[in-house]
Amino acid sequence: MIPEEFLKQIKRESADIEGLTKRNYFAHLDKMFKMVAYDGNRLNKKHNLMIAPYLQYLSDTSRNDFREGLSQAEVDELVESVKTDLDCIIFRMSAPMA
């Protein structure tokens, strides 16, 4: 994956994430967390994208807060946290490099 494809995927995830419910959040976020962990870390190292803090926040969220059986309120809180981190990655990657 190249940075432009990763950014496009992150934008799609950020747009789609708000529609998650307690029925479908686990499968969707599980796939997203794996993609971000693998492609995000690899691309950040290769292209110095300066998104490491946001990747770490997502990793921490995945490890500490992500599990099956969350209530809708917990899903909403998780989605808000993840969306914030995704939007920070989008902002950072969309900013012109100096």
PDB file as gemmi writes it, atoms N, CA and C in Angstrom:
CRYST1    1.000    1.000    1.000  90.00  90.00  90.00 P 1                      
ATOM      1  N   MET A   1       0.850  -1.177   0.000  1.00  0.00           N  
ATOM      2  CA  MET A   1       0.000   0.000   0.000  1.00  0.00           C  
ATOM      3  C   MET A   1       0.893   1.237   0.000  1.00  0.00           C  
ATOM      4  N   ILE A   2       0.467   2.254  -0.712  1.00  0.00           N  
ATOM      5  CA  ILE A   2       1.194   3.519  -0.744  1.00  0.00           C  
ATOM      6  C   ILE A   2       0.465   4.523   0.147  1.00  0.00           C  
ATOM      7  N   PRO A   3       1.144   5.604   0.561  1.00  0.00           N  
ATOM      8  CA  PRO A   3       0.503   6.560   1.469  1.00  0.00           C  
ATOM      9  C   PRO A   3      -0.842   7.092   0.966  1.00  0.00           C  
ATOM     10  N   GLU A   4      -0.959   7.350  -0.330  1.00  0.00           N  
ATOM     11  CA  GLU A   4      -2.216   7.875  -0.872  1.00  0.00           C  
ATOM     12  C   GLU A   4      -3.361   6.873  -0.714  1.00  0.00           C  
ATOM     13  N   GLU A   5      -3.077   5.599  -0.909  1.00  0.00           N  
ATOM     14  CA  GLU A   5      -4.099   4.561  -0.722  1.00  0.00           C  
ATOM     15  C   GLU A   5      -4.478   4.436   0.750  1.00  0.00           C  
ATOM     16  N   PHE A   6      -3.478   4.511   1.616  1.00  0.00           N  
ATOM     17  CA  PHE A   6      -3.726   4.439   3.055  1.00  0.00           C  
ATOM     18  C   PHE A   6      -4.611   5.609   3.490  1.00  0.00           C  
ATOM     19  N   LEU A   7      -4.291   6.815   3.028  1.00  0.00           N  
ATOM     20  CA  LEU A   7      -5.085   7.993   3.366  1.00  0.00           C  
ATOM     21  C   LEU A   7      -6.521   7.829   2.875  1.00  0.00           C  
ATOM     22  N   LYS A   8      -6.689   7.335   1.672  1.00  0.00           N  
ATOM     23  CA  LYS A   8      -8.031   7.111   1.120  1.00  0.00           C  
ATOM     24  C   LYS A   8      -8.807   6.116   1.989  1.00  0.00           C  
ATOM     25  N   GLN A   9      -8.139   5.046   2.412  1.00  0.00           N  
ATOM     26  CA  GLN A   9      -8.781   4.039   3.263  1.00  0.00           C  
ATOM     27  C   GLN A   9      -9.148   4.623   4.630  1.00  0.00           C  
ATOM     28  N   ILE A  10      -8.254   5.421   5.206  1.00  0.00           N  
ATOM     29  CA  ILE A  10      -8.524   6.045   6.508  1.00  0.00           C  
ATOM     30  C   ILE A  10      -9.712   7.004   6.392  1.00  0.00           C  
ATOM     31  N   LYS A  11      -9.783   7.758   5.295  1.00  0.00           N  
ATOM     32  CA  LYS A  11     -10.926   8.659   5.083  1.00  0.00           C  
ATOM     33  C   LYS A  11     -12.228   7.868   4.994  1.00  0.00           C  
ATOM     34  N   ARG A  12     -12.192   6.746   4.304  1.00  0.00           N  
ATOM     35  CA  ARG A  12     -13.382   5.903   4.182  1.00  0.00           C  
ATOM     36  C   ARG A  12     -13.793   5.367   5.553  1.00  0.00           C  
ATOM     37  N   GLU A  13     -12.819   4.903   6.316  1.00  0.00           N  
ATOM     38  CA  GLU A  13     -13.109   4.385   7.662  1.00  0.00           C  
ATOM     39  C   GLU A  13     -13.711   5.480   8.543  1.00  0.00           C  
ATOM     40  N   SER A  14     -13.150   6.677   8.475  1.00  0.00           N  
ATOM     41  CA  SER A  14     -13.643   7.781   9.289  1.00  0.00           C  
ATOM     42  C   SER A  14     -15.090   8.116   8.947  1.00  0.00           C  
ATOM     43  N   ALA A  15     -15.430   8.055   7.674  1.00  0.00           N  
ATOM     44  CA  ALA A  15     -16.803   8.345   7.246  1.00  0.00           C  
ATOM     45  C   ALA A  15     -17.769   7.226   7.642  1.00  0.00           C  
ATOM     46  N   ASP A  16     -17.319   5.982   7.541  1.00  0.00           N  
ATOM     47  CA  ASP A  16     -18.190   4.830   7.799  1.00  0.00           C  
ATOM     48  C   ASP A  16     -18.376   4.514   9.279  1.00  0.00           C  
ATOM     49  N   ILE A  17     -17.459   4.926  10.105  1.00  0.00           N  
ATOM     50  CA  ILE A  17     -17.417   4.483  11.497  1.00  0.00           C  
ATOM     51  C   ILE A  17     -18.614   4.976  12.315  1.00  0.00           C  
ATOM     52  N   GLU A  18     -19.169   6.117  11.960  1.00  0.00           N  
ATOM     53  CA  GLU A  18     -20.263   6.671  12.756  1.00  0.00           C  
ATOM     54  C   GLU A  18     -21.537   5.836  12.683  1.00  0.00           C  
ATOM     55  N   GLY A  19     -21.656   4.992  11.678  1.00  0.00           N  
ATOM     56  CA  GLY A  19     -22.847   4.166  11.544  1.00  0.00           C  
ATOM     57  C   GLY A  19     -22.774   2.832  12.265  1.00  0.00           C  
ATOM     58  N   LEU A  20     -21.716   2.601  13.012  1.00  0.00           N  
ATOM     59  CA  LEU A  20     -21.565   1.311  13.683  1.00  0.00           C  
ATOM     60  C   LEU A  20     -22.531   1.178  14.855  1.00  0.00           C  
ATOM     61  N   THR A  21     -22.997  -0.043  15.036  1.00  0.00           N  
ATOM     62  CA  THR A  21     -23.903  -0.356  16.140  1.00  0.00           C  
ATOM     63  C   THR A  21     -23.295  -1.486  16.962  1.00  0.00           C  
ATOM     64  N   LYS A  22     -23.968  -1.834  18.051  1.00  0.00           N  
ATOM     65  CA  LYS A  22     -23.448  -2.926  18.877  1.00  0.00           C  
ATOM     66  C   LYS A  22     -23.512  -4.264  18.155  1.00  0.00           C  
ATOM     67  N   ARG A  23     -24.272  -4.342  17.062  1.00  0.00           N  
ATOM     68  CA  ARG A  23     -24.350  -5.580  16.275  1.00  0.00           C  
ATOM     69  C   ARG A  23     -23.183  -5.731  15.303  1.00  0.00           C  
ATOM     70  N   ASN A  24     -22.674  -4.621  14.759  1.00  0.00           N  
ATOM     71  CA  ASN A  24     -21.680  -4.741  13.694  1.00  0.00           C  
ATOM     72  C   ASN A  24     -20.317  -4.126  14.000  1.00  0.00           C  
ATOM     73  N   TYR A  25     -20.142  -3.509  15.155  1.00  0.00           N  
ATOM     74  CA  TYR A  25     -18.898  -2.797  15.416  1.00  0.00           C  
ATOM     75  C   TYR A  25     -17.677  -3.710  15.489  1.00  0.00           C  
ATOM     76  N   PHE A  26     -17.833  -4.900  16.073  1.00  0.00           N  
ATOM     77  CA  PHE A  26     -16.654  -5.715  16.349  1.00  0.00           C  
ATOM     78  C   PHE A  26     -15.943  -6.139  15.072  1.00  0.00           C  
ATOM     79  N   ALA A  27     -16.658  -6.693  14.123  1.00  0.00           N  
ATOM     80  CA  ALA A  27     -16.029  -7.153  12.880  1.00  0.00           C  
ATOM     81  C   ALA A  27     -15.421  -5.988  12.113  1.00  0.00           C  
ATOM     82  N   HIS A  28     -16.129  -4.872  12.063  1.00  0.00           N  
ATOM     83  CA  HIS A  28     -15.634  -3.712  11.317  1.00  0.00           C  
ATOM     84  C   HIS A  28     -14.361  -3.151  11.949  1.00  0.00           C  
ATOM     85  N   LEU A  29     -14.403  -2.900  13.253  1.00  0.00           N  
ATOM     86  CA  LEU A  29     -13.244  -2.303  13.913  1.00  0.00           C  
ATOM     87  C   LEU A  29     -12.070  -3.265  14.006  1.00  0.00           C  
ATOM     88  N   ASP A  30     -12.335  -4.550  14.148  1.00  0.00           N  
ATOM     89  CA  ASP A  30     -11.253  -5.531  14.194  1.00  0.00           C  
ATOM     90  C   ASP A  30     -10.431  -5.460  12.909  1.00  0.00           C  
ATOM     91  N   LYS A  31     -11.104  -5.429  11.790  1.00  0.00           N  
ATOM     92  CA  LYS A  31     -10.432  -5.331  10.487  1.00  0.00           C  
ATOM     93  C   LYS A  31      -9.687  -3.997  10.360  1.00  0.00           C  
ATOM     94  N   MET A  32     -10.323  -2.913  10.786  1.00  0.00           N  
ATOM     95  CA  MET A  32      -9.711  -1.594  10.694  1.00  0.00           C  
ATOM     96  C   MET A  32      -8.471  -1.485  11.575  1.00  0.00           C  
ATOM     97  N   PHE A  33      -8.546  -1.982  12.815  1.00  0.00           N  
ATOM     98  CA  PHE A  33      -7.395  -1.931  13.711  1.00  0.00           C  
ATOM     99  C   PHE A  33      -6.207  -2.694  13.119  1.00  0.00           C  
ATOM    100  N   LYS A  34      -6.460  -3.838  12.520  1.00  0.00           N  
ATOM    101  CA  LYS A  34      -5.379  -4.626  11.909  1.00  0.00           C  
ATOM    102  C   LYS A  34      -4.762  -3.890  10.728  1.00  0.00           C  
ATOM    103  N   MET A  35      -5.584  -3.276   9.887  1.00  0.00           N  
ATOM    104  CA  MET A  35      -5.081  -2.531   8.739  1.00  0.00           C  
ATOM    105  C   MET A  35      -4.222  -1.357   9.202  1.00  0.00           C  
ATOM    106  N   VAL A  36      -4.707  -0.619  10.188  1.00  0.00           N  
ATOM    107  CA  VAL A  36      -3.964   0.533  10.687  1.00  0.00           C  
ATOM    108  C   VAL A  36      -2.652   0.081  11.327  1.00  0.00           C  
ATOM    109  N   ALA A  37      -2.696  -0.980  12.105  1.00  0.00           N  
ATOM    110  CA  ALA A  37      -1.487  -1.460  12.772  1.00  0.00           C  
ATOM    111  C   ALA A  37      -0.431  -1.881  11.760  1.00  0.00           C  
ATOM    112  N   TYR A  38      -0.828  -2.637  10.764  1.00  0.00           N  
ATOM    113  CA  TYR A  38       0.143  -3.139   9.794  1.00  0.00           C  
ATOM    114  C   TYR A  38       0.568  -2.055   8.807  1.00  0.00           C  
ATOM    115  N   ASP A  39      -0.383  -1.536   8.051  1.00  0.00           N  
ATOM    116  CA  ASP A  39      -0.046  -0.581   6.995  1.00  0.00           C  
ATOM    117  C   ASP A  39       0.389   0.766   7.560  1.00  0.00           C  
ATOM    118  N   GLY A  40      -0.276   1.231   8.596  1.00  0.00           N  
ATOM    119  CA  GLY A  40       0.074   2.524   9.181  1.00  0.00           C  
ATOM    120  C   GLY A  40       1.491   2.555   9.710  1.00  0.00           C  
ATOM    121  N   ASN A  41       1.867   1.564  10.498  1.00  0.00           N  
ATOM    122  CA  ASN A  41       3.226   1.532  11.048  1.00  0.00           C  
ATOM    123  C   ASN A  41       4.275   1.375   9.958  1.00  0.00           C  
ATOM    124  N   ARG A  42       4.006   0.505   9.005  1.00  0.00           N  
ATOM    125  CA  ARG A  42       4.961   0.284   7.916  1.00  0.00           C  
ATOM    126  C   ARG A  42       5.153   1.557   7.092  1.00  0.00           C  
ATOM    127  N   LEU A  43       4.055   2.191   6.705  1.00  0.00           N  
ATOM    128  CA  LEU A  43       4.142   3.408   5.897  1.00  0.00           C  
ATOM    129  C   LEU A  43       4.751   4.565   6.681  1.00  0.00           C  
ATOM    130  N   ASN A  44       4.429   4.666   7.957  1.00  0.00           N  
ATOM    131  CA  ASN A  44       4.998   5.731   8.771  1.00  0.00           C  
ATOM    132  C   ASN A  44       6.515   5.610   8.840  1.00  0.00           C  
ATOM    133  N   LYS A  45       7.008   4.399   9.020  1.00  0.00           N  
ATOM    134  CA  LYS A  45       8.460   4.186   9.070  1.00  0.00           C  
ATOM    135  C   LYS A  45       9.112   4.465   7.725  1.00  0.00           C  
ATOM    136  N   LYS A  46       8.494   3.997   6.662  1.00  0.00           N  
ATOM    137  CA  LYS A  46       9.082   4.128   5.326  1.00  0.00           C  
ATOM    138  C   LYS A  46       9.046   5.564   4.810  1.00  0.00           C  
ATOM    139  N   HIS A  47       7.962   6.283   5.079  1.00  0.00           N  
ATOM    140  CA  HIS A  47       7.764   7.607   4.486  1.00  0.00           C  
ATOM    141  C   HIS A  47       7.792   8.752   5.506  1.00  0.00           C  
ATOM    142  N   ASN A  48       8.101   8.454   6.759  1.00  0.00           N  
ATOM    143  CA  ASN A  48       8.159   9.467   7.816  1.00  0.00           C  
ATOM    144  C   ASN A  48       6.913  10.363   7.799  1.00  0.00           C  
ATOM    145  N   LEU A  49       5.756   9.754   7.942  1.00  0.00           N  
ATOM    146  CA  LEU A  49       4.483  10.465   7.871  1.00  0.00           C  
ATOM    147  C   LEU A  49       4.158  11.245   9.147  1.00  0.00           C  
ATOM    148  N   MET A  50       4.903  10.986  10.200  1.00  0.00           N  
ATOM    149  CA  MET A  50       4.725  11.657  11.486  1.00  0.00           C  
ATOM    150  C   MET A  50       3.331  11.427  12.073  1.00  0.00           C  
ATOM    151  N   ILE A  51       2.859  10.189  11.969  1.00  0.00           N  
ATOM    152  CA  ILE A  51       1.552   9.822  12.530  1.00  0.00           C  
ATOM    153  C   ILE A  51       1.690   8.815  13.671  1.00  0.00           C  
ATOM    154  N   ALA A  52       2.908   8.606  14.143  1.00  0.00           N  
ATOM    155  CA  ALA A  52       3.159   7.602  15.186  1.00  0.00           C  
ATOM    156  C   ALA A  52       2.303   7.793  16.442  1.00  0.00           C  
ATOM    157  N   PRO A  53       2.135   9.027  16.953  1.00  0.00           N  
ATOM    158  CA  PRO A  53       1.309   9.164  18.167  1.00  0.00           C  
ATOM    159  C   PRO A  53      -0.128   8.675  17.965  1.00  0.00           C  
ATOM    160  N   TYR A  54      -0.697   8.949  16.803  1.00  0.00           N  
ATOM    161  CA  TYR A  54      -2.075   8.543  16.534  1.00  0.00           C  
ATOM    162  C   TYR A  54      -2.170   7.035  16.336  1.00  0.00           C  
ATOM    163  N   LEU A  55      -1.157   6.458  15.729  1.00  0.00           N  
ATOM    164  CA  LEU A  55      -1.115   4.999  15.591  1.00  0.00           C  
ATOM    165  C   LEU A  55      -1.031   4.353  16.968  1.00  0.00           C  
ATOM    166  N   GLN A  56      -0.257   4.968  17.866  1.00  0.00           N  
ATOM    167  CA  GLN A  56      -0.133   4.440  19.223  1.00  0.00           C  
ATOM    168  C   GLN A  56      -1.453   4.566  19.977  1.00  0.00           C  
ATOM    169  N   TYR A  57      -2.148   5.700  19.824  1.00  0.00           N  
ATOM    170  CA  TYR A  57      -3.454   5.871  20.468  1.00  0.00           C  
ATOM    171  C   TYR A  57      -4.422   4.792  20.001  1.00  0.00           C  
ATOM    172  N   LEU A  58      -4.440   4.531  18.694  1.00  0.00           N  
ATOM    173  CA  LEU A  58      -5.328   3.495  18.155  1.00  0.00           C  
ATOM    174  C   LEU A  58      -4.937   2.117  18.675  1.00  0.00           C  
ATOM    175  N   SER A  59      -3.641   1.859  18.774  1.00  0.00           N  
ATOM    176  CA  SER A  59      -3.170   0.584  19.308  1.00  0.00           C  
ATOM    177  C   SER A  59      -3.596   0.421  20.768  1.00  0.00           C  
ATOM    178  N   ASP A  60      -3.448   1.485  21.542  1.00  0.00           N  
ATOM    179  CA  ASP A  60      -3.855   1.443  22.951  1.00  0.00           C  
ATOM    180  C   ASP A  60      -5.362   1.219  23.079  1.00  0.00           C  
ATOM    181  N   THR A  61      -6.133   1.898  22.246  1.00  0.00           N  
ATOM    182  CA  THR A  61      -7.588   1.723  22.259  1.00  0.00           C  
ATOM    183  C   THR A  61      -7.952   0.293  21.914  1.00  0.00           C  
ATOM    184  N   SER A  62      -7.303  -0.241  20.900  1.00  0.00           N  
ATOM    185  CA  SER A  62      -7.567  -1.624  20.485  1.00  0.00           C  
ATOM    186  C   SER A  62      -7.267  -2.596  21.622  1.00  0.00           C  
ATOM    187  N   ARG A  63      -6.147  -2.378  22.286  1.00  0.00           N  
ATOM    188  CA  ARG A  63      -5.715  -3.286  23.347  1.00  0.00           C  
ATOM    189  C   ARG A  63      -6.546  -3.126  24.627  1.00  0.00           C  
ATOM    190  N   ASN A  64      -6.912  -1.895  24.978  1.00  0.00           N  
ATOM    191  CA  ASN A  64      -7.528  -1.639  26.278  1.00  0.00           C  
ATOM    192  C   ASN A  64      -9.053  -1.551  26.278  1.00  0.00           C  
ATOM    193  N   ASP A  65      -9.642  -1.073  25.199  1.00  0.00           N  
ATOM    194  CA  ASP A  65     -11.076  -0.772  25.205  1.00  0.00           C  
ATOM    195  C   ASP A  65     -11.900  -1.607  24.240  1.00  0.00           C  
ATOM    196  N   PHE A  66     -11.258  -2.298  23.318  1.00  0.00           N  
ATOM    197  CA  PHE A  66     -11.963  -3.004  22.250  1.00  0.00           C  
ATOM    198  C   PHE A  66     -12.191  -4.454  22.641  1.00  0.00           C  
ATOM    199  N   ARG A  67     -13.457  -4.835  22.697  1.00  0.00           N  
ATOM    200  CA  ARG A  67     -13.819  -6.218  23.006  1.00  0.00           C  
ATOM    201  C   ARG A  67     -15.247  -6.451  22.534  1.00  0.00           C  
ATOM    202  N   GLU A  68     -15.618  -7.693  22.457  1.00  0.00           N  
ATOM    203  CA  GLU A  68     -16.993  -8.031  22.080  1.00  0.00           C  
ATOM    204  C   GLU A  68     -17.923  -7.761  23.255  1.00  0.00           C  
ATOM    205  N   GLY A  69     -19.191  -7.552  22.941  1.00  0.00           N  
ATOM    206  CA  GLY A  69     -20.208  -7.423  23.973  1.00  0.00           C  
ATOM    207  C   GLY A  69     -20.345  -6.050  24.589  1.00  0.00           C  
ATOM    208  N   LEU A  70     -19.881  -5.003  23.923  1.00  0.00           N  
ATOM    209  CA  LEU A  70     -20.037  -3.658  24.460  1.00  0.00           C  
ATOM    210  C   LEU A  70     -21.487  -3.201  24.329  1.00  0.00           C  
ATOM    211  N   SER A  71     -21.909  -2.360  25.245  1.00  0.00           N  
ATOM    212  CA  SER A  71     -23.237  -1.747  25.142  1.00  0.00           C  
ATOM    213  C   SER A  71     -23.192  -0.682  24.050  1.00  0.00           C  
ATOM    214  N   GLN A  72     -24.351  -0.202  23.622  1.00  0.00           N  
ATOM    215  CA  GLN A  72     -24.371   0.831  22.583  1.00  0.00           C  
ATOM    216  C   GLN A  72     -23.666   2.097  23.064  1.00  0.00           C  
ATOM    217  N   ALA A  73     -23.819   2.453  24.333  1.00  0.00           N  
ATOM    218  CA  ALA A  73     -23.136   3.635  24.871  1.00  0.00           C  
ATOM    219  C   ALA A  73     -21.622   3.452  24.816  1.00  0.00           C  
ATOM    220  N   GLU A  74     -21.147   2.249  25.141  1.00  0.00           N  
ATOM    221  CA  GLU A  74     -19.712   1.968  25.069  1.00  0.00           C  
ATOM    222  C   GLU A  74     -19.220   1.981  23.624  1.00  0.00           C  
ATOM    223  N   VAL A  75     -20.027   1.458  22.711  1.00  0.00           N  
ATOM    224  CA  VAL A  75     -19.676   1.485  21.285  1.00  0.00           C  
ATOM    225  C   VAL A  75     -19.568   2.932  20.817  1.00  0.00           C  
ATOM    226  N   ASP A  76     -20.527   3.762  21.201  1.00  0.00           N  
ATOM    227  CA  ASP A  76     -20.512   5.170  20.802  1.00  0.00           C  
ATOM    228  C   ASP A  76     -19.257   5.876  21.313  1.00  0.00           C  
ATOM    229  N   GLU A  77     -18.877   5.598  22.546  1.00  0.00           N  
ATOM    230  CA  GLU A  77     -17.672   6.194  23.127  1.00  0.00           C  
ATOM    231  C   GLU A  77     -16.419   5.711  22.397  1.00  0.00           C  
ATOM    232  N   LEU A  78     -16.368   4.429  22.104  1.00  0.00           N  
ATOM    233  CA  LEU A  78     -15.241   3.852  21.374  1.00  0.00           C  
ATOM    234  C   LEU A  78     -15.143   4.458  19.978  1.00  0.00           C  
ATOM    235  N   VAL A  79     -16.266   4.558  19.294  1.00  0.00           N  
ATOM    236  CA  VAL A  79     -16.301   5.124  17.941  1.00  0.00           C  
ATOM    237  C   VAL A  79     -15.816   6.572  17.955  1.00  0.00           C  
ATOM    238  N   GLU A  80     -16.247   7.346  18.935  1.00  0.00           N  
ATOM    239  CA  GLU A  80     -15.821   8.746  19.026  1.00  0.00           C  
ATOM    240  C   GLU A  80     -14.306   8.843  19.197  1.00  0.00           C  
ATOM    241  N   SER A  81     -13.748   8.017  20.047  1.00  0.00           N  
ATOM    242  CA  SER A  81     -12.308   8.007  20.273  1.00  0.00           C  
ATOM    243  C   SER A  81     -11.544   7.609  19.010  1.00  0.00           C  
ATOM    244  N   VAL A  82     -11.990   6.548  18.364  1.00  0.00           N  
ATOM    245  CA  VAL A  82     -11.319   6.062  17.153  1.00  0.00           C  
ATOM    246  C   VAL A  82     -11.446   7.087  16.034  1.00  0.00           C  
ATOM    247  N   LYS A  83     -12.619   7.676  15.875  1.00  0.00           N  
ATOM    248  CA  LYS A  83     -12.825   8.672  14.817  1.00  0.00           C  
ATOM    249  C   LYS A  83     -11.904   9.866  15.016  1.00  0.00           C  
ATOM    250  N   THR A  84     -11.729  10.304  16.243  1.00  0.00           N  
ATOM    251  CA  THR A  84     -10.824  11.418  16.524  1.00  0.00           C  
ATOM    252  C   THR A  84      -9.407  11.088  16.067  1.00  0.00           C  
ATOM    253  N   ASP A  85      -8.934   9.897  16.389  1.00  0.00           N  
ATOM    254  CA  ASP A  85      -7.582   9.499  15.984  1.00  0.00           C  
ATOM    255  C   ASP A  85      -7.470   9.372  14.470  1.00  0.00           C  
ATOM    256  N   LEU A  86      -8.482   8.809  13.828  1.00  0.00           N  
ATOM    257  CA  LEU A  86      -8.463   8.704  12.366  1.00  0.00           C  
ATOM    258  C   LEU A  86      -8.447  10.090  11.728  1.00  0.00           C  
ATOM    259  N   ASP A  87      -9.248  11.002  12.259  1.00  0.00           N  
ATOM    260  CA  ASP A  87      -9.284  12.356  11.709  1.00  0.00           C  
ATOM    261  C   ASP A  87      -7.954  13.080  11.908  1.00  0.00           C  
ATOM    262  N   CYS A  88      -7.264  12.813  13.004  1.00  0.00           N  
ATOM    263  CA  CYS A  88      -5.932  13.392  13.218  1.00  0.00           C  
ATOM    264  C   CYS A  88      -4.939  12.849  12.186  1.00  0.00           C  
ATOM    265  N   ILE A  89      -5.027  11.569  11.884  1.00  0.00           N  
ATOM    266  CA  ILE A  89      -4.166  10.984  10.849  1.00  0.00           C  
ATOM    267  C   ILE A  89      -4.473  11.633   9.500  1.00  0.00           C  
ATOM    268  N   ILE A  90      -5.744  11.784   9.192  1.00  0.00           N  
ATOM    269  CA  ILE A  90      -6.140  12.418   7.924  1.00  0.00           C  
ATOM    270  C   ILE A  90      -5.583  13.835   7.851  1.00  0.00           C  
ATOM    271  N   PHE A  91      -5.745  14.597   8.917  1.00  0.00           N  
ATOM    272  CA  PHE A  91      -5.245  15.971   8.934  1.00  0.00           C  
ATOM    273  C   PHE A  91      -3.735  15.997   8.737  1.00  0.00           C  
ATOM    274  N   ARG A  92      -3.037  15.146   9.460  1.00  0.00           N  
ATOM    275  CA  ARG A  92      -1.570  15.124   9.382  1.00  0.00           C  
ATOM    276  C   ARG A  92      -1.093  14.725   7.987  1.00  0.00           C  
ATOM    277  N   MET A  93      -1.726  13.726   7.414  1.00  0.00           N  
ATOM    278  CA  MET A  93      -1.294  13.250   6.096  1.00  0.00           C  
ATOM    279  C   MET A  93      -1.745  14.185   4.974  1.00  0.00           C  
ATOM    280  N   SER A  94      -2.771  14.981   5.200  1.00  0.00           N  
ATOM    281  CA  SER A  94      -3.267  15.899   4.175  1.00  0.00           C  
ATOM    282  C   SER A  94      -2.530  17.231   4.189  1.00  0.00           C  
ATOM    283  N   ALA A  95      -1.858  17.520   5.301  1.00  0.00           N  
ATOM    284  CA  ALA A  95      -1.123  18.785   5.409  1.00  0.00           C  
ATOM    285  C   ALA A  95       0.088  18.753   4.487  1.00  0.00           C  
ATOM    286  N   PRO A  96       0.357  19.863   3.821  1.00  0.00           N  
ATOM    287  CA  PRO A  96       1.544  19.896   2.953  1.00  0.00           C  
ATOM    288  C   PRO A  96       2.810  19.731   3.787  1.00  0.00           C  
ATOM    289  N   MET A  97       3.728  18.949   3.264  1.00  0.00           N  
ATOM    290  CA  MET A  97       4.995  18.725   3.967  1.00  0.00           C  
ATOM    291  C   MET A  97       5.901  19.937   3.748  1.00  0.00           C  
ATOM    292  N   ALA A  98       6.508  20.427   4.825  1.00  0.00           N  
ATOM    293  CA  ALA A  98       7.385  21.606   4.729  1.00  0.00           C  
ATOM    294  C   ALA A  98       8.761  21.230   4.239  1.00  0.00           C  
TER     295      ALA A  98                                                      
END                                                                             
